[in-house]
Amino acid sequence: MTPGPTVQAQGTRFTVWSPDASQLWLCLFDAQDRETRLPMLRDAEGYWHVEAAGVGVGARYGLRADGHYDPGAGLWFDPDKLLIDPYAQATDRAFVYDPLLAAPRGEGVDTASLMPKGVVMDALPPMPMASPCFDPGGLVYEVQVRGFTMLHPDVPEAQRGTIAALAHPAVIAHLKALHVSAIELMPINAWIDERHLGPLGLTNYWGYNPVSYFAIDPRLAPDGLAELRNTVAALHEAGIGVILDMVYNHDGESDALGPTLSLRGLDARSYFRHEADGRLINDTGTGNSIACNHPVVRCLILDSLRHFVEQAGIDGFRFDLGPALGRMEHGFDPAAPLLQEIRADPVLADRILIAEPWDIGPGGYQLGRFGEGWLEWNDRYRDDMRRFWRGDAGMIGAFATRLTGSSDIFGGSAATRSVNFLAAHDGFTLADVTAYEQRHNNANGENGRDGHGENFSWNNGVEGACYDPQVQAARQRDVKALLSTLFCSRGAIMLTAGDEFGRSQQGNNNAYAQDNAISWIDWTRRDREVEAHAFALAALRAEAAELRGTAILSDAGVEWLNEDGRPLDAGQWEDMDRKRLALRYRASGLAICVNGSDAACQFHLPDGAVEVPARAIEIRRPAR
């Protein structure tokens, strides 16, 4: 049984899974939003279906489900709630939160006027299957689609903030100057605001609150899937892959007080995880947790992943709160059915798979446990590298381990699976790491309580914006050192858009609800010196196979030297105050000289002396 709408010669067949419902209706809407209800029939496996004669591509529709209503037992059937088909490939407009969407059954509130409608879509022509466009040791560039081009002066105003804008020649030129291997799009699936944001005058900006796993949010792609497909094609032509950030750990229906939009109204007991007493499990911090290893949910997830590969040519996926994909009754299991099925699927097996390897549930921190075929966000890299440049004592060994691929975490593999990053959408920007010791999140309306409290950041003597030339120079120096560290690290590296030229969020380290100048990238105020430094690092990394390598390094391949050119001995590794070292590749002679101290230093290497300014990295390639 194929779920969703299937366009046929005489009309469209609609199929929906809802085993505990007593009745389902297909609801068709004409141009004046007049509704026609067609009763659906149930088969022995819990699938409901109806043949809608004369209904074709472009038809707008929703679902209604009736049955027992007992939220405490996970039953939310309410025929007054219009529902989005989980397999709808498009919606006619964006979701807008309204308290009436969460009204209890019996209050007589029909939500049809408040809900977007699904749109019947025709399949795009088949795409030739090609290997993913990606360098395993390349740069992943994290992009929030809307804010990336809202202020871009070269992008036509009508196109700004959309997926199509990513294919603009000026954008592609910037990506190529950074030698981006793949852009990673923060969630593009249709999402809804959290209920507390409206009264604060805010909206969800990041998109980590999905309602649909197929439909693209029309605010980001007015032309829908075709817009994504055309943009992917343009990026592929430039040698750049596309990764989608997918949120399968929860949906926008939230906790027991949240709205009924789709999965909750069809079969909450199967789609969501519950405690023994019927309460929703919340391993996500958002109110509910998807039951990713329920057989029907696994099918939904796999079908949606295949959809984006087959219909748009997507090269891979990053999975938000990744442990949700492997959660079983006893906890996280790297051999969970969904994880195995993704690896074995003929369409998905060769895709780039990136896990955010933590959530807030029991045993939620799973860094290093996703196994072969998976890359993993490495927050240990982020924290240790920040602490080294902040000047914390005793960080030289951790710095060296992170620089060379985190063998303590991924050493069981031939190659590191680390995605090294110093800043991401969640937290301070790279520039703010050097300018703020404390988060400044009052704009979020939560009295500064939200966001990470410990950021391993520093402010160079003044908190926040400062126009003192010495403070500005110190911050610029530190951003350059951080960028140098990232581009010299083995394994995949990730950079959040704008960090290559010093963007700031004014100290806000949780800007999920800031769809405004706090988050939008201001292309006219780029730090051109920092940007030029990033471009130079990118060009060097592209040329130097050693920097782009992923194999776990051994002492046979590299040597660690002190300033005098002698091997670091045990005492120097254990020296709590040491902030200088050099890594030299034996075969090529390429050397990375790191000076984390506040004074300039000269390194005496076998190939000659290298001058390294205070708090900087110098890379020396021997003359050929």
C-alpha positions as CSV (number, residue, x, y, z in Angstrom):
1,M,0.0,0.0,0.0
2,T,1.6,3.3,-1.1
3,P,0.6,6.1,1.3
4,G,-0.3,9.6,0.1
5,P,-1.9,10.7,-3.2
6,T,-1.3,8.7,-6.3
7,V,-2.3,10.4,-9.5
8,Q,-4.0,8.0,-12.0
9,A,-5.7,8.2,-15.4
10,Q,-9.2,8.9,-14.0
11,G,-8.4,10.7,-10.8
12,T,-6.3,10.4,-7.7
13,R,-6.1,7.6,-5.1
14,F,-5.5,8.8,-1.5
15,T,-4.1,6.4,1.1
16,V,-3.6,7.2,4.8
17,W,-2.6,5.0,7.7
18,S,-4.7,5.4,10.9
19,P,-5.4,2.0,12.5
20,D,-7.4,3.2,15.5
21,A,-9.7,5.7,13.8
22,S,-13.3,4.8,13.4
23,Q,-13.7,6.9,10.2
24,L,-11.5,9.0,7.9
25,W,-12.6,11.6,5.3
26,L,-10.7,13.1,2.4
27,C,-11.5,16.8,2.4
28,L,-11.3,18.5,-1.0
29,F,-11.2,22.3,-1.3
30,D,-12.2,24.4,-4.3
31,A,-10.9,27.8,-5.3
32,Q,-13.4,29.4,-2.8
33,D,-12.3,27.1,0.0
34,R,-15.6,25.2,-0.1
35,E,-15.1,21.7,1.3
36,T,-16.3,18.4,-0.1
37,R,-15.8,15.3,2.2
38,L,-15.3,11.9,0.8
39,P,-15.5,9.0,3.3
40,M,-12.5,6.6,3.1
41,L,-12.5,2.8,3.5
42,R,-10.2,0.9,5.8
43,D,-8.3,-2.3,5.0
44,A,-7.1,-5.0,7.3
45,E,-3.8,-3.3,8.0
46,G,-5.1,0.0,9.1
47,Y,-4.8,1.9,5.8
48,W,-7.7,4.1,4.6
49,H,-8.2,4.8,1.0
50,V,-10.5,6.5,-1.5
51,E,-10.5,6.9,-5.3
52,A,-11.3,10.6,-6.1
53,A,-12.6,10.7,-9.6
54,G,-11.6,13.7,-11.6
55,V,-9.2,15.0,-9.0
56,G,-5.7,15.6,-10.3
57,V,-2.5,17.6,-10.0
58,G,-3.0,20.9,-8.2
59,A,-6.0,19.8,-6.1
60,R,-6.0,21.0,-2.5
61,Y,-6.9,18.6,0.2
62,G,-6.8,17.7,3.9
63,L,-8.0,14.9,6.1
64,R,-10.4,14.5,9.0
65,A,-10.3,11.5,11.5
66,D,-12.9,10.4,14.0
67,G,-12.5,8.0,16.8
68,H,-12.0,7.8,20.6
69,Y,-10.8,11.0,22.2
70,D,-8.6,10.3,25.3
71,P,-5.3,12.4,25.2
72,G,-4.1,10.7,28.3
73,A,-4.1,7.4,26.4
74,G,-2.6,9.0,23.3
75,L,-5.9,9.2,21.4
76,W,-6.6,12.6,19.8
77,F,-9.3,11.9,17.2
78,D,-11.3,15.0,16.5
79,P,-13.2,15.5,13.2
80,D,-13.2,19.3,13.7
81,K,-9.5,19.3,13.2
82,L,-8.4,19.4,9.5
83,L,-5.1,17.4,9.2
84,I,-2.2,17.6,6.8
85,D,-1.5,14.3,5.1
86,P,1.9,13.1,6.3
87,Y,2.8,12.3,2.7
88,A,1.6,15.6,1.2
89,Q,4.5,16.9,-1.0
90,A,3.4,20.5,-0.9
91,T,1.2,22.9,1.0
92,D,-0.6,25.9,-0.4
93,R,0.7,28.3,2.3
94,A,2.8,28.4,5.4
95,F,1.6,27.2,8.8
96,V,0.6,30.0,11.2
97,Y,0.1,29.1,14.9
98,D,-3.4,29.8,16.3
99,P,-4.5,28.7,19.9
100,L,-7.7,27.3,18.3
101,L,-5.5,24.6,16.6
102,A,-5.0,23.2,20.1
103,A,-8.7,23.4,21.3
104,P,-10.0,20.3,23.0
105,R,-12.5,18.2,21.2
106,G,-16.1,19.2,21.9
107,E,-15.5,23.0,21.7
108,G,-16.9,23.1,18.2
109,V,-13.8,24.7,16.6
110,D,-13.4,23.8,13.0
111,T,-9.8,24.5,12.0
112,A,-10.1,24.2,8.2
113,S,-9.7,28.0,7.7
114,L,-6.6,28.0,9.9
115,M,-4.8,25.2,8.2
116,P,-2.8,25.1,5.0
117,K,-4.0,22.5,2.5
118,G,-2.0,19.7,0.9
119,V,-1.5,20.0,-2.8
120,V,-1.5,17.0,-5.2
121,M,1.7,17.1,-7.1
122,D,2.9,15.4,-10.3
123,A,6.2,13.6,-10.0
124,L,9.1,15.4,-11.6
125,P,10.9,13.6,-14.4
126,P,13.3,10.9,-13.1
127,M,16.8,12.0,-12.3
128,P,19.9,10.0,-13.2
129,M,21.3,8.6,-10.0
130,A,24.8,9.9,-9.4
131,S,27.3,9.6,-6.5
132,P,27.1,12.3,-3.9
133,C,29.0,15.5,-4.7
134,F,31.2,15.6,-1.6
135,D,34.8,15.5,-0.5
136,P,35.0,13.5,2.8
137,G,37.7,16.0,4.0
138,G,36.0,19.0,2.6
139,L,34.1,22.0,3.9
140,V,30.5,21.8,4.9
141,Y,28.9,25.2,4.8
142,E,25.9,25.6,7.1
143,V,23.2,27.9,5.7
144,Q,19.9,29.3,7.0
145,V,18.2,29.8,3.7
146,R,16.2,32.9,4.5
147,G,18.8,34.9,6.4
148,F,21.7,34.0,4.0
149,T,20.5,36.3,1.2
150,M,17.9,38.6,2.7
151,L,20.5,41.4,2.7
152,H,22.6,40.3,-0.3
153,P,23.0,43.3,-2.5
154,D,23.6,41.3,-5.7
155,V,20.6,39.0,-5.4
156,P,17.4,40.4,-6.9
157,E,15.1,41.6,-4.2
158,A,12.2,39.3,-5.2
159,Q,14.5,36.3,-4.9
160,R,16.1,37.1,-1.6
161,G,15.6,34.7,1.2
162,T,14.7,31.8,-1.0
163,I,16.3,28.5,-2.1
164,A,16.5,29.9,-5.6
165,A,18.8,32.6,-4.4
166,L,21.5,30.0,-3.5
167,A,22.0,29.5,-7.3
168,H,22.7,33.1,-8.0
169,P,26.2,33.6,-9.6
170,A,27.4,35.9,-6.8
171,V,26.5,33.3,-4.2
172,I,28.1,30.5,-6.1
173,A,31.3,32.6,-6.6
174,H,31.5,33.1,-2.9
175,L,31.1,29.4,-2.2
176,K,33.7,28.5,-4.7
177,A,36.2,31.0,-3.2
178,L,35.7,29.1,0.1
179,H,36.1,25.7,-1.8
180,V,32.8,24.6,-0.2
181,S,32.3,20.9,-0.7
182,A,28.6,20.9,0.3
183,I,26.2,23.4,1.7
184,E,24.1,22.2,4.5
185,L,20.6,23.8,4.5
186,M,19.0,24.2,7.9
187,P,15.5,22.8,7.9
188,I,13.4,23.6,4.8
189,N,10.5,21.4,5.6
190,A,7.2,23.2,6.3
191,W,7.2,24.2,10.0
192,I,5.1,26.1,12.6
193,D,5.9,28.6,15.3
194,E,6.1,27.4,18.9
195,R,3.0,28.7,20.8
196,H,4.9,31.0,23.1
197,L,6.5,33.1,20.3
198,G,3.4,34.9,19.0
199,P,2.7,36.9,22.2
200,L,6.4,37.9,22.2
201,G,6.1,39.2,18.7
202,L,8.6,36.6,17.5
203,T,8.5,33.8,14.9
204,N,10.5,30.6,14.5
205,Y,13.4,31.4,12.2
206,W,15.6,28.3,12.2
207,G,12.8,25.9,11.2
208,Y,13.4,23.1,13.8
209,N,9.7,22.6,14.4
210,P,8.4,20.6,11.3
211,V,4.9,19.6,10.5
212,S,5.7,17.9,7.2
213,Y,8.6,15.6,6.3
214,F,7.9,16.0,2.5
215,A,6.6,19.5,1.8
216,I,9.1,22.4,1.6
217,D,8.1,25.5,3.4
218,P,6.6,27.8,0.8
219,R,8.3,30.9,2.4
220,L,11.7,29.4,1.4
221,A,10.6,27.9,-2.0
222,P,7.7,29.6,-3.6
223,D,8.1,27.2,-6.6
224,G,8.3,24.1,-4.3
225,L,10.3,21.0,-5.1
226,A,11.2,22.2,-8.6
227,E,13.0,25.2,-7.1
228,L,15.1,23.0,-4.9
229,R,15.8,20.7,-7.8
230,N,17.0,23.5,-10.0
231,T,19.1,25.0,-7.3
232,V,20.8,21.6,-6.5
233,A,21.5,21.2,-10.3
234,A,23.2,24.7,-10.4
235,L,25.3,23.9,-7.3
236,H,26.3,20.5,-8.7
237,E,27.4,22.1,-11.9
238,A,29.7,24.2,-9.7
239,G,31.0,21.1,-7.9
240,I,29.1,21.8,-4.7
241,G,26.9,19.2,-3.0
242,V,23.7,19.8,-1.0
243,I,22.9,18.4,2.4
244,L,19.5,18.8,4.1
245,D,19.1,19.2,7.8
246,M,16.2,16.9,8.8
247,V,14.3,16.9,12.1
248,Y,12.8,13.5,12.8
249,N,13.1,13.6,16.5
250,H,9.8,15.6,17.1
251,D,7.2,17.5,15.2
252,G,5.4,20.9,15.6
253,E,2.5,19.4,17.5
254,S,4.6,19.7,20.7
255,D,3.3,18.6,24.1
256,A,-0.2,17.7,25.4
257,L,-1.1,21.4,25.1
258,G,0.1,21.7,21.5
259,P,-1.9,21.9,18.2
260,T,-3.4,18.9,16.4
261,L,-2.1,19.2,12.8
262,S,-1.2,15.8,11.3
263,L,0.4,12.8,13.1
264,R,-1.3,13.5,16.4
265,G,-4.8,13.5,14.8
266,L,-4.1,10.3,12.9
267,D,-2.4,8.0,15.4
268,A,-0.5,9.6,18.2
269,R,0.1,6.3,20.0
270,S,2.1,5.0,17.1
271,Y,3.9,8.1,15.9
272,F,5.0,9.4,19.3
273,R,6.8,7.8,22.2
274,H,4.9,7.6,25.5
275,E,5.6,6.7,29.1
276,A,3.8,3.7,30.5
277,D,1.2,6.0,32.1
278,G,0.4,7.5,28.7
279,R,2.4,10.8,29.0
280,L,4.4,12.0,26.0
281,I,8.1,11.3,26.3
282,N,10.2,14.5,25.8
283,D,13.8,13.6,24.9
284,T,13.9,16.6,22.6
285,G,13.1,19.6,24.9
286,T,10.2,20.4,22.5
287,G,7.4,18.5,24.1
288,N,7.2,15.2,22.1
289,S,9.5,12.6,20.7
290,I,8.8,10.7,17.4
291,A,8.8,6.9,17.6
292,C,11.4,6.6,14.9
293,N,11.6,2.8,15.1
294,H,7.9,2.0,14.8
295,P,7.6,0.2,11.5
296,V,5.2,2.8,9.9
297,V,7.3,5.7,11.1
298,R,10.4,4.1,9.7
299,C,8.6,3.8,6.3
300,L,7.6,7.5,6.6
301,I,11.2,8.6,7.3
302,L,12.8,6.4,4.6
303,D,10.2,7.5,2.0
304,S,10.8,11.1,2.7
305,L,14.6,10.7,2.5
306,R,14.3,8.9,-0.8
307,H,11.9,11.5,-2.0
308,F,14.5,14.3,-1.7
309,V,17.3,12.1,-3.3
310,E,15.2,10.9,-6.2
311,Q,13.2,14.0,-6.9
312,A,15.8,16.7,-6.1
313,G,19.3,15.0,-6.3
314,I,20.1,15.7,-2.6
315,D,23.6,14.5,-1.7
316,G,23.0,13.8,2.0
317,F,21.4,14.6,5.3
318,R,22.2,15.9,8.7
319,F,20.0,14.5,11.4
320,D,19.0,16.9,14.2
321,L,19.2,15.2,17.7
322,G,20.4,12.0,15.9
323,P,20.1,9.6,18.9
324,A,16.3,9.7,18.2
325,L,16.9,7.6,15.1
326,G,18.4,4.8,17.2
327,R,16.2,5.0,20.3
328,M,14.7,1.7,21.4
329,E,12.8,0.8,24.6
330,H,16.1,0.2,26.4
331,G,17.9,3.3,25.0
332,F,20.1,4.2,22.1
333,D,21.2,1.3,19.9
334,P,23.5,1.9,16.9
335,A,22.0,-1.3,15.4
336,A,18.5,0.0,15.7
337,P,16.3,-1.0,12.7
338,L,16.0,2.5,11.2
339,L,19.8,3.1,11.3
340,Q,20.4,-0.3,9.7
341,E,17.7,0.3,7.0
342,I,19.2,3.7,6.1
343,R,22.6,2.1,5.6
344,A,21.2,-0.8,3.5
345,D,18.7,1.2,1.4
346,P,19.8,1.2,-2.3
347,V,18.9,4.9,-2.7
348,L,20.4,6.1,0.6
349,A,23.3,3.9,1.3
350,D,25.9,6.1,-0.5
351,R,24.5,9.4,0.7
352,I,26.4,11.6,3.2
353,L,24.9,10.9,6.6
354,I,25.8,13.3,9.5
355,A,24.5,12.8,13.0
356,E,24.1,15.4,15.7
357,P,25.0,12.7,18.2
358,W,23.1,14.0,21.3
359,D,19.7,14.8,22.7
360,I,18.5,15.5,26.2
361,G,17.0,12.0,26.9
362,P,18.6,9.3,29.1
363,G,21.9,8.3,27.7
364,G,21.5,11.0,25.1
365,Y,25.2,11.8,24.5
366,Q,26.3,9.3,21.8
367,L,29.4,10.9,20.2
368,G,31.4,8.3,18.4
369,R,28.8,5.6,18.5
370,F,27.0,5.9,15.2
371,G,29.5,3.6,13.4
372,E,30.8,3.2,9.9
373,G,29.0,5.2,7.2
374,W,28.2,8.1,9.5
375,L,29.9,11.4,10.1
376,E,29.2,13.1,13.5
377,W,29.2,16.6,14.8
378,N,32.1,16.8,17.2
379,D,31.3,19.2,20.1
380,R,34.5,18.0,21.9
381,Y,36.4,19.6,19.1
382,R,34.5,22.9,19.4
383,D,35.0,23.1,23.2
384,D,38.7,22.0,23.4
385,M,39.7,24.3,20.6
386,R,37.9,27.2,22.1
387,R,39.5,26.5,25.5
388,F,42.9,26.4,24.0
389,W,42.6,29.8,22.3
390,R,40.9,31.2,25.4
391,G,44.1,30.4,27.2
392,D,42.9,27.6,29.5
393,A,45.7,25.6,31.2
394,G,46.6,22.1,30.1
395,M,45.0,22.1,26.7
396,I,48.0,21.3,24.5
397,G,47.3,17.5,24.3
398,A,43.6,18.0,23.6
399,F,44.5,20.5,20.9
400,A,46.7,18.1,19.2
401,T,44.2,15.3,19.4
402,R,41.4,17.3,17.9
403,L,43.6,18.8,15.2
404,T,44.4,15.3,13.9
405,G,40.9,13.8,13.8
406,S,40.0,13.0,17.5
407,S,41.5,9.5,17.6
408,D,40.3,9.1,21.2
409,I,36.7,9.2,19.9
410,F,37.0,7.8,16.4
411,G,40.1,5.7,16.7
412,G,38.3,2.4,16.1
413,S,37.9,3.4,12.4
414,A,40.5,3.6,9.7
415,A,39.4,7.2,9.1
416,T,38.0,9.8,11.4
417,R,34.3,10.4,11.2
418,S,34.5,13.8,12.9
419,V,32.8,16.9,11.6
420,N,35.0,19.5,13.1
421,F,33.3,22.8,13.9
422,L,34.0,25.8,16.1
423,A,30.6,27.5,15.8
424,A,27.2,26.5,14.5
425,H,23.7,27.9,14.2
426,D,23.2,26.9,17.9
427,G,25.5,29.1,20.0
428,F,27.7,32.1,19.5
429,T,28.9,33.1,16.1
430,L,32.7,32.7,15.6
431,A,33.2,36.4,16.0
432,D,31.1,36.5,19.2
433,V,33.2,33.8,20.7
434,T,36.0,36.4,20.9
435,A,33.7,39.3,22.1
436,Y,31.3,38.0,24.7
437,E,31.9,36.0,27.8
438,Q,28.1,35.8,28.6
439,R,25.1,35.2,26.4
440,H,22.9,38.2,25.6
441,N,19.5,36.7,24.7
442,N,17.0,39.3,26.1
443,A,15.6,39.8,22.6
444,N,14.3,36.2,22.8
445,G,11.8,37.2,25.6
446,E,12.9,34.6,28.1
447,N,14.9,36.9,30.4
448,G,18.2,35.6,29.1
449,R,17.6,32.1,30.5
450,D,17.6,30.3,27.2
451,G,20.7,29.1,25.2
452,H,23.9,27.6,26.5
453,G,25.3,29.0,29.7
454,E,28.9,27.8,29.1
455,N,30.4,28.9,25.8
456,F,34.1,28.7,26.5
457,S,34.3,32.2,25.1
458,W,36.2,35.4,25.9
459,N,35.8,39.1,25.3
460,N,39.4,40.5,25.0
461,G,38.8,42.9,27.9
462,V,35.5,44.5,26.9
463,E,32.1,42.8,26.8
464,G,30.3,43.2,23.5
465,A,30.6,45.8,20.8
466,C,33.8,47.9,21.1
467,Y,35.4,50.4,18.8
468,D,38.8,50.6,20.5
469,P,41.3,49.7,17.8
470,Q,43.4,47.5,20.1
471,V,40.4,45.5,21.2
472,Q,39.2,45.2,17.6
473,A,42.6,44.1,16.4
474,A,42.8,41.4,19.2
475,R,39.4,40.0,18.3
476,Q,40.3,39.9,14.6
477,R,43.5,38.1,15.4
478,D,41.6,35.5,17.5
479,V,39.0,34.9,14.7
480,K,41.9,34.4,12.3
481,A,43.5,31.9,14.6
482,L,40.3,30.0,15.1
483,L,39.7,29.9,11.3
484,S,43.3,28.7,10.8
485,T,42.7,25.9,13.3
486,L,39.6,24.7,11.6
487,F,41.1,24.7,8.1
488,C,44.2,22.8,9.3
489,S,42.1,20.0,11.0
490,R,41.8,16.5,9.6
491,G,38.4,15.2,8.7
492,A,35.4,17.1,7.5
493,I,35.1,20.7,8.7
494,M,32.0,22.8,9.1
495,L,31.6,26.6,8.9
496,T,28.4,28.5,9.5
497,A,27.6,31.0,6.8
498,G,29.1,34.4,7.6
499,D,31.6,33.2,10.2
500,E,34.3,33.5,7.4
501,F,33.9,37.3,7.6
502,G,33.2,38.1,11.2
503,R,29.4,38.2,11.4
504,S,27.9,38.9,14.8
505,Q,24.6,38.2,16.5
506,Q,25.2,40.8,19.2
507,G,26.0,38.1,21.7
508,N,22.7,36.2,21.2
509,N,23.6,32.5,21.3
510,N,20.1,31.1,20.7
511,A,18.8,33.2,17.8
512,Y,16.2,30.7,16.8
513,A,13.4,33.3,16.9
514,Q,15.3,36.2,15.4
515,D,14.1,36.5,11.8
516,N,15.6,40.0,11.6
517,A,18.9,41.9,11.5
518,I,20.2,40.0,14.5
519,S,20.5,36.8,12.4
520,W,20.4,38.0,8.8
521,I,23.9,38.2,7.2
522,D,24.9,41.7,6.4
523,W,27.0,41.3,3.3
524,T,27.9,45.0,3.1
525,R,29.7,45.0,6.5
526,R,32.0,42.0,5.9
527,D,35.4,42.1,7.6
528,R,37.3,41.9,4.3
529,E,40.6,41.1,6.0
530,V,39.2,38.1,7.8
531,E,37.4,37.0,4.6
532,A,40.6,37.1,2.6
533,H,42.3,35.0,5.4
534,A,39.5,32.4,5.1
535,F,39.8,32.4,1.3
536,A,43.6,31.8,1.5
537,L,43.1,29.0,4.0
538,A,40.5,27.4,1.8
539,A,42.8,27.5,-1.2
540,L,45.7,26.0,0.8
541,R,43.4,23.2,2.2
542,A,42.2,22.4,-1.3
543,E,45.8,22.0,-2.5
544,A,47.2,20.1,0.6
545,A,46.0,16.6,0.7
546,E,47.5,16.3,4.2
547,L,45.1,18.9,5.6
548,R,42.1,17.4,3.8
549,G,42.9,13.8,4.8
550,T,40.7,11.7,7.0
551,A,43.0,8.7,7.9
552,I,43.8,8.5,11.6
553,L,47.4,9.7,12.0
554,S,50.1,7.7,13.6
555,D,53.5,8.7,14.9
556,A,55.0,7.1,11.8
557,G,53.4,9.8,9.7
558,V,53.8,12.9,11.8
559,E,56.1,14.4,14.3
560,W,55.3,16.9,17.1
561,L,58.0,19.5,17.7
562,N,58.7,22.3,20.2
563,E,59.9,25.7,19.2
564,D,63.5,24.4,19.0
565,G,62.6,21.8,16.4
566,R,63.0,18.9,18.8
567,P,60.3,16.3,19.5
568,L,57.9,17.2,22.4
569,D,58.8,15.0,25.3
570,A,56.4,13.7,28.0
571,G,57.1,16.6,30.3
572,Q,56.3,19.2,27.6
573,W,53.0,17.4,26.8
574,E,52.1,17.5,30.5
575,D,53.2,21.2,30.9
576,M,50.0,23.0,32.0
577,D,51.3,26.3,30.6
578,R,52.5,25.1,27.2
579,K,50.7,26.8,24.3
580,R,53.2,26.2,21.5
581,L,53.8,23.2,19.3
582,A,54.4,22.3,15.7
583,L,52.9,19.4,13.7
584,R,55.1,18.3,10.8
585,Y,54.1,15.7,8.2
586,R,57.2,13.4,7.7
587,A,56.5,12.6,4.0
588,S,55.9,16.1,2.7
589,G,57.4,18.3,5.2
590,L,54.3,20.4,5.6
591,A,54.3,22.0,9.0
592,I,51.6,23.7,11.1
593,C,53.2,25.9,13.7
594,V,50.8,26.9,16.6
595,N,51.5,29.8,18.9
596,G,48.8,30.2,21.5
597,S,50.9,32.5,23.7
598,D,50.8,36.3,23.9
599,A,54.3,36.7,22.5
600,A,55.7,36.1,19.0
601,C,57.8,33.0,18.6
602,Q,60.3,31.6,16.1
603,F,60.0,27.8,15.3
604,H,63.2,26.2,14.1
605,L,62.1,23.4,11.8
606,P,64.2,21.0,9.7
607,D,63.3,23.1,6.6
608,G,64.1,26.4,8.2
609,A,62.8,29.0,10.7
610,V,59.2,30.1,10.8
611,E,58.1,33.3,12.5
612,V,54.7,33.0,14.2
613,P,53.0,36.1,15.7
614,A,51.3,35.9,19.1
615,R,48.1,33.9,19.1
616,A,48.4,32.7,15.5
617,I,49.1,29.7,13.3
618,E,51.6,29.6,10.4
619,I,51.6,26.9,7.8
620,R,54.8,26.1,6.0
621,R,55.0,24.2,2.8
622,P,58.6,23.2,1.8
623,A,59.8,24.5,-1.5
624,R,59.3,22.0,-4.3
